[in-house]
Amino acid sequence: GDHASVLKAYDLWREYYPQYSLGNEKTAKYAEVLRARDPMTVVEIGTFLGYSAISTASGLRDGGRMMCIEFEPRHADVARWALDFASLSDKVTVVTAAGSAAVGTVKDFVEGVIGQGAGVGVDVLFLDHAKERYLPDLKLYEDAGVVVRGTTVVADNVIYPGAPGWLEYVDSAAGRYDTRLIEAMFEYDQVWNENWESQKDALSVSVKL
């Protein structure tokens, strides 16, 4: 029932076993974006073990709902367990699927929370899955009417390791999105690699025009 304690447990575990995680710095910066947007609906593609989902869901307004898409069944099971342990499972649905295969499920979720109608889309879409899938999946969600005018799309790791074609597509100059970058360090160090150097990274925050 204590989401902050659950996140601290993840952080402690990560000190001994380096793992994918949004990390403290990016989590705090993403939380600022969410507070400013105050979304009713959030969709996350690439949930892993639920760290960012727990942080996001804990800050949702009354009535707010979140859907998480995770491809790996074992990871999805852990995320569901952790969300339940943090008493957040009433706000979050975890779907085991590829982002590209979940478009219809996500659309039904958004319409179930907000209602049907022209221009009804998700408030926030967060991408943190396979980097080569960022752009193709975004286009699928655009075409399906999930990402609409006013939707905020947040993407992790757009500098390191980078997502092919992503920054060019969401660049404000292209006229599709109003985009800004939030600089942050890459979220974990490869302590097993003696030649590893900490990498600069960023979150992209793009509002659909």
FIDRENKE-118033 format. One record per residue: x, y, z of N, C-alpha, C, O in turn. Coordinates in steps of 0.05 Angstrom, whole numbers, padded with zeros to 5 digits, always signed. Atoms other than C-alpha are relative to their C-alpha. Layout:
% FIDRENKE-118033
XYZXYZXYZXYZ...
This chain:
% FIDRENKE-118033
+00016-00024+00000+00000+00000+00000+00016+00025+00000+00005+00047-00001-00017-00024-00001+00060+00047+00002+00017+00000-00025+00038-00013-00027-00013+00000+00026+00081+00062-00069+00029+00010+00001+00046+00000-00013-00027-00011-00003+00142+00103-00048+00019-00021+00011+00042-00023+00002-00017+00022-00012+00168+00044-00007+00006-00021-00021+00028-00032-00022-00004+00020+00022+00159-00003-00067+00022+00010-00019+00039-00005-00027-00021-00011+00018+00200+00044-00111+00027+00000+00013+00047-00005-00001-00026+00001-00014+00254+00048-00058+00012-00028-00001+00036-00032-00003-00009+00028+00001+00257-00028-00058+00012-00006-00027+00033-00020-00029-00011+00003+00028+00267-00027-00134+00028+00013-00001+00046+00002-00013-00025-00015+00001+00322+00025-00126+00022-00015+00014+00045-00017+00005-00020+00016-00015+00358-00017-00074+00008-00024-00015+00032-00031-00017-00006+00024+00016+00354-00079-00116+00018+00007-00024+00036-00008-00031-00016-00009+00024+00382-00040-00176+00029+00005+00007+00046+00003-00010-00028-00004-00008+00445-00024-00135+00016-00026-00002+00040-00025-00006-00013+00026+00000+00461-00098-00134-00002-00014-00027+00015-00029-00035+00006+00013+00026+00430-00121-00200-00009+00021-00020-00033+00027-00022+00007-00021+00020+00433-00067-00255-00022-00010-00018-00021-00033-00028+00023+00008+00015+00368-00068-00293-00012+00024-00014-00006+00047-00007+00015-00021+00012+00324-00028-00339-00018+00013+00020-00032+00000+00036+00018-00015-00018+00287+00026-00301+00001+00029-00009+00022+00039-00019+00000-00028+00008+00267+00098-00314+00020+00015+00018+00031+00035+00009-00019-00012-00017+00311+00116-00255-00011+00025+00015-00031+00036+00007+00010-00021-00017+00304+00170-00202-00002+00027-00015-00022+00041-00012+00000-00027+00012+00324+00231-00244-00022+00002-00021-00036+00022-00022+00020-00001+00021+00280+00215-00304-00028-00003+00012-00047+00010+00002+00027+00002-00012+00222+00193-00260-00010+00026+00011-00033+00033+00007+00008-00026-00011+00222+00260-00225-00007+00020-00022-00026+00035-00020+00005-00019+00022+00225+00298-00291-00026-00008-00015-00041+00009-00023+00025+00009+00013+00170+00255-00322-00024+00007+00018-00045+00015+00007+00022-00007-00018+00128+00267-00260-00008+00029-00002-00032+00036+00000+00006-00028+00005+00133+00342-00272-00017+00004-00025-00035+00020-00025+00016-00001+00024+00107+00332-00342-00029-00009+00005-00048+00004-00004+00026+00011-00006+00049+00291-00316-00016+00020+00018-00040+00023+00013+00015-00019-00017+00031+00342-00262-00010+00024-00016-00032+00033-00011+00008-00022+00017+00029+00397-00314-00023-00007-00018-00041+00009-00024+00021+00010+00018-00015+00355-00360-00025-00009+00015-00047-00006+00004+00022+00011-00016-00059+00325-00305-00018-00018-00016-00042-00012-00019+00015+00017+00018-00081+00268-00349-00022-00017+00013-00020-00024+00036+00020+00020-00009-00144+00226-00343+00008-00027-00010+00002-00047+00003-00008+00025+00011-00114+00172-00387+00030+00001-00007+00040+00020-00019-00029+00003+00007-00041+00148-00393+00003-00028-00011-00007-00048+00000-00007+00026+00011-00016+00092-00437+00030-00002-00001+00044+00016-00010-00029+00004+00000+00054+00064-00427+00006-00025-00016-00005-00047-00011-00009+00023+00016+00087+00018-00478+00029-00006+00009+00047+00011+00005-00026+00008-00011+00146-00019-00447+00000+00004+00030+00012+00023+00040+00004-00003-00029+00130-00030-00374+00022-00013+00016+00027-00005+00039-00020+00017-00014+00184-00080-00355-00012-00009+00027-00032-00023+00027+00009+00011-00026+00175-00093-00280-00018+00019+00015-00025+00014+00038+00020-00017-00012+00129-00034-00266+00009+00024+00015-00007+00038+00028-00010-00023-00015+00174+00020-00237-00014+00026-00008-00026+00039+00009+00012-00025+00009+00149+00078-00279-00030-00001+00002-00043+00019+00006+00029+00003-00003+00078+00050-00277-00009+00007+00028-00029+00021+00032+00007-00005-00028+00077+00053-00201+00003+00030+00005-00015+00042+00018-00004-00028-00003+00105+00124-00202-00023+00016-00013-00034+00035-00001+00021-00015+00015+00055+00147-00255-00027-00003+00013-00041+00017+00017+00026+00005-00011-00006+00114-00225-00005+00013+00027-00027+00022+00033+00002-00012-00027+00008+00141-00156-00007+00030-00001-00017+00041+00018+00006-00029+00003+00000+00212-00183-00024+00006-00016-00030+00030-00021+00024-00005+00016-00063+00203-00224-00022+00014+00016-00025+00009+00040+00023-00013-00013-00122+00247-00209-00022-00020+00006-00021-00042-00004+00023+00017-00005-00187+00218-00182-00013-00007-00026-00020+00010-00043+00012+00009+00025-00217+00176-00237+00019-00005-00022+00012-00017-00043-00020+00005+00020-00152+00174-00276+00006-00030-00002+00006-00044+00017-00006+00028+00005-00133+00108-00307+00024-00003-00019+00030+00015-00034-00024+00005+00015-00071+00078-00338-00001-00028-00012-00011-00047+00001-00004+00026+00013-00058+00021-00387+00029-00004-00007+00041+00013-00019-00028+00006+00005+00010-00012-00391+00001-00024-00020-00013-00044-00017-00004+00021+00020+00032-00054-00451+00028-00011+00004+00048+00004+00001-00026+00013-00004+00088-00104-00438+00001-00026-00016-00016-00043-00013-00002+00023+00018+00111-00155-00489+00008-00026+00014-00003-00047+00007-00010+00024-00013+00147-00204-00442-00019-00009+00023-00022+00006+00042+00019+00009-00020+00097-00245-00401+00011+00000+00029-00003+00007+00047-00011+00001-00028+00144-00255-00341+00002+00028+00012-00003+00032+00035-00002-00028-00010+00156-00180-00336-00028+00011+00007-00031+00024+00027+00027-00010-00004+00082-00165-00342-00011-00012+00026-00025+00002+00041+00010+00012-00025+00067-00214-00285+00012+00014+00025-00002+00019+00044-00012-00014-00023+00117-00179-00239-00012+00028+00003-00017+00037+00025+00012-00027-00002+00089-00111-00257-00027-00001+00012-00034+00016+00029+00026+00003-00012+00019-00134-00240+00002-00004+00030-00013+00008+00045-00003+00006-00028+00042-00162-00174+00009+00025+00015-00002+00031+00037-00011-00023-00014+00081-00099-00156-00022+00022+00002-00024+00035+00023+00022-00020-00001+00022-00053-00174-00021-00008+00020-00031+00009+00034+00019+00010-00020-00024-00096-00132+00011+00004+00028-00003+00013+00047-00013-00003-00026+00026-00095-00074+00000+00030+00009-00002+00036+00032+00000-00028-00006+00028-00019-00079-00029+00012+00001-00032+00036+00003+00028-00008-00001-00049-00017-00079-00008+00019-00023-00023+00038-00019+00006-00017+00024-00052+00013-00149-00013-00015-00022-00018-00004-00044+00010+00016+00021-00082-00044-00188-00028+00009-00009-00037+00001-00030+00026-00010+00008-00150-00010-00188+00002+00023-00020-00018+00029-00033-00004-00022+00019-00120+00046-00230+00014-00009-00026+00014+00006-00045-00018+00008+00022-00076+00006-00277-00008-00028-00010-00013-00046+00005+00003+00025+00013-00088-00049-00327+00025-00007-00015+00035+00010-00031-00024+00009+00014-00027-00088-00352-00008-00020-00021-00020-00041-00015+00007+00017+00022-00035-00120-00420+00026-00012-00011+00046+00002-00015-00023+00013+00011+00014-00172-00445-00003-00001-00030-00018-00017-00041+00002-00002+00029+00025-00155-00518+00022+00018-00010+00034+00033+00005-00017-00019+00013+00069-00119-00567-00015+00026-00004-00040+00025-00007+00013-00026+00004+00054-00045-00574-00016+00001-00026-00038+00012-00028+00013-00001+00026+00037-00055-00647-00025-00017-00001-00043-00012-00018+00023+00017+00000-00014-00109-00630-00022+00009+00019-00043-00003+00020+00019-00008-00021-00049-00071-00575-00015+00026-00007-00029+00037+00011+00013-00025+00007-00076-00011-00614-00030-00001+00006-00040+00018+00018+00029+00002-00005-00148-00035-00612-00007-00001+00030-00026+00011+00038+00004+00002-00029-00143-00052-00538+00003+00027+00013-00013+00034+00031-00005-00026-00011-00115+00016-00522-00023+00019-00008-00032+00035+00009+00022-00018+00009-00169+00052-00563-00025-00006+00017-00039+00013+00025+00023+00007-00016-00223+00013-00526+00003+00010+00029-00016+00020+00041-00005-00009-00027-00190+00031-00460-00005+00030+00003-00019+00039+00021+00003-00029-00001-00188+00106-00475-00029+00007-00003-00039+00024+00013+00028-00006+00004-00260+00107-00500-00016-00009+00025-00037+00003+00031+00014+00009-00024-00281+00068-00438+00003+00019+00023-00015+00021+00040-00004-00019-00022-00252+00121-00392-00013+00027-00007-00026+00039+00010+00008-00027+00008-00268+00184-00431-00027+00000-00015-00042+00019-00012+00024+00001+00016-00325+00162-00477+00008+00002-00030+00029+00011-00037-00005+00000+00029-00331+00156-00552-00006+00027-00012-00020+00043+00000+00005-00026+00013-00330+00214-00600+00024+00008-00017+00046-00001-00013-00021-00010+00018-00290+00249-00654+00021+00014+00017+00014+00031+00033-00022-00015-00014-00222+00272-00629+00006-00010+00027+00022+00002+00042-00006+00011-00026-00223+00229-00567+00025-00018-00002+00025-00038-00015-00025+00015+00000-00152+00205-00555+00012-00001+00028+00001+00009+00047-00013+00002-00025-00104+00188-00500+00013+00026+00008+00022+00041-00009-00012-00025-00009-00079+00245-00457+00031-00001-00002+00044+00017-00012-00029+00003+00000-00008+00218-00448+00007-00028-00010-00004-00048-00001-00011+00025+00010+00029+00164-00487+00030+00000+00007+00044+00018-00001-00028+00002-00009+00095+00142-00456+00013-00025-00014+00003-00047-00011-00014+00021+00014+00144+00101-00498+00027-00006+00013+00043+00011+00016-00026+00008-00011+00200+00061-00467+00004-00030-00006+00012-00046+00011-00003+00028+00008+00201-00004-00506+00023-00002-00021+00042+00014-00019-00021+00003+00021+00244-00027-00566+00002+00026-00016-00017+00035-00028-00004-00026+00012+00274+00036-00594-00007+00001-00029-00017+00022-00039+00006+00000+00029+00266+00015-00666-00030-00001-00005-00039+00003-00028+00029+00001+00003+00191+00009-00653-00014+00027+00007-00038+00030+00003+00012-00025-00008+00180+00080-00628-00016+00013-00022-00040+00018-00020+00013-00014+00022+00165+00112-00694-00022-00016-00014-00044-00006-00018+00021+00015+00012+00127+00055-00728-00025-00002+00018-00048-00001+00008+00023+00003-00018+00083+00046-00666-00014+00027+00003-00039+00027+00005+00013-00026-00002+00070+00121-00659-00018+00004-00024-00041+00013-00021+00016-00004+00024+00045+00122-00731-00025-00017+00001-00047-00009-00008+00023+00017-00003-00001+00063-00716-00021+00013+00019-00045+00012+00013+00019-00013-00020-00031+00100-00656-00011+00026-00011-00034+00033-00004+00011-00023+00014-00038+00163-00697-00023-00008-00019-00045+00003-00018+00020+00009+00020-00075+00126-00752-00025-00010+00012-00047-00008+00001+00023+00011-00014-00121+00093-00702-00016+00021+00015-00037+00015+00026+00014-00020-00015-00141+00159-00671+00005-00001+00030-00011+00011+00046-00007+00001-00028-00108+00143-00604+00016+00025+00007+00012+00038+00028-00016-00025-00002-00057+00199-00612-00014+00021-00017-00015+00018-00041+00015-00021+00014-00096+00262-00630+00011+00027+00008+00030+00029+00024-00008-00028-00007-00088+00337-00626-00002+00004+00030-00023-00001+00042-00001-00004-00029-00067+00353-00555+00012-00022+00016+00019-00019+00039-00013+00022-00013-00039+00285-00538+00029+00007+00006+00043+00017-00012-00029-00003-00006+00028+00289-00502+00013-00027-00002+00005-00047+00011-00015+00025+00004+00077+00236-00525+00028+00004+00013+00043+00022+00005-00026-00001-00014+00137+00224-00479+00015-00025-00008+00005-00047-00006-00017+00023+00008+00194+00180-00503+00027+00001+00014+00039+00022+00016-00026+00002-00015+00255+00156-00464+00022-00009-00020+00017-00021-00041-00024+00010+00014+00325+00143-00490+00002+00011-00029+00012-00004-00046+00000-00011+00028+00319+00189-00551+00027+00009-00008+00032+00014-00032-00027-00007+00006+00392+00209-00546+00018-00025+00002+00033-00031-00017-00016+00025-00004+00424+00145-00518-00019-00022+00010-00032-00018+00030-00014+00007+00024+00417+00094-00547-00012+00013-00025-00001+00010-00047+00012-00013+00023+00370+00134-00592-00021-00018-00013-00020-00043-00011+00022+00015+00014+00308+00114-00633+00000+00009-00029-00003+00033-00035-00002-00007+00028+00314+00112-00709-00023+00017-00011-00046+00009-00010+00020-00018+00013+00279+00170-00743-00018+00015+00019-00034+00032+00010+00019-00012-00019+00244+00192-00679+00002+00030+00002-00018+00044-00002-00002-00029-00004+00272+00261-00667-00006+00016-00025-00017+00038-00023+00006-00014+00025+00266+00280-00740-00030+00002-00004-00041+00022-00013+00029+00000+00004+00192+00260-00741-00014+00019+00019-00033+00032+00011+00014-00017-00019+00172+00296-00677+00011+00028+00003+00002+00044+00019-00012-00026-00001+00216+00356-00689-00021+00022-00005-00037+00019-00023+00020-00021+00003+00175+00420-00681+00000+00012-00028-00020+00020-00038-00002-00012+00027+00201+00444-00748-00016-00016-00021-00023-00005-00042+00015+00017+00019+00164+00386-00782-00030+00006+00001-00044-00001-00017+00027-00009-00001+00098+00415-00759-00020-00020+00010-00044-00014+00010+00019+00020-00010+00068+00352-00730-00003+00002+00031-00025-00002+00041-00001-00001-00029+00087+00362-00657+00015+00025+00009+00032+00036-00005-00016-00020-00014+00111+00416-00610+00017-00015+00020+00007-00026+00040-00017+00018-00015+00172+00381-00580+00022+00015+00015+00033+00034+00005-00023-00010-00015+00222+00396-00526+00015-00024+00012+00002-00045+00016-00016+00021-00012+00278+00354-00497+00006+00006+00029+00013+00029+00036-00008-00003-00028+00289+00344-00423+00025-00017+00005+00024-00042+00005-00026+00014-00002+00362+00326-00412+00001-00015+00027-00008-00005+00047-00004+00017-00024+00380+00271-00363+00021-00020-00007+00026-00026-00030-00020+00021+00005+00434+00219-00354-00014-00026-00006-00036-00031+00004+00010+00027+00004+00423+00149-00380-00003-00014+00027+00013-00010+00045+00010+00008-00027+00389+00111-00324+00015-00021+00014+00011-00025+00038-00016+00019-00015+00438+00057-00308+00028-00003-00012+00031+00000-00036-00028+00004+00008+00513+00044-00312+00005-00029-00005-00004-00046+00011-00008+00028+00006+00541-00019-00343+00025-00006+00017+00048-00005+00008-00022+00004-00019+00583-00035-00282+00017-00024-00007+00040-00027+00002-00016+00024+00009+00605-00101-00314+00019+00006-00022+00036-00010-00029-00016-00008+00022+00638-00062-00370+00021+00020+00010+00014+00042+00016-00021-00017-00011+00705-00034-00348+00006+00025-00017+00018+00044-00007-00004-00023+00017+00706+00014-00407-00025+00018-00002-00025+00037-00018+00025-00015+00001+00636+00041-00394+00004+00028+00010+00017+00033+00030+00002-00027-00009+00626+00116-00389-00029+00009+00001-00045+00002-00017+00027-00009-00003+00562+00148-00364-00009+00016-00024+00007+00032-00035+00010-00012+00025+00519+00171-00422-00021+00022+00005-00038+00019+00022+00021-00020+00000+00478+00234-00432-00023-00009-00016-00020-00022-00037+00024+00009+00013+00407+00222-00452-00021+00022+00002-00016+00044+00012+00021-00019-00003+00340+00257-00455-00027-00014-00003-00029-00035-00016+00028+00006+00005+00264+00249-00452-00009+00020-00021-00004+00044-00019+00013-00019+00017+00228+00279-00511-00030+00003+00008-00043-00017+00014+00028-00006-00007+00161+00312-00495-00012+00014-00024-00005+00037-00030+00011-00009+00025+00118+00322-00557-00030+00003+00002-00044-00017+00008+00028-00004+00000+00049+00352-00560-00010+00001-00028-00001+00017-00045+00010+00002+00028+00009+00333-00622-00015+00025-00008-00032+00035+00007+00012-00024+00010-00011+00393-00663-00024-00007-00018-00037+00011-00029
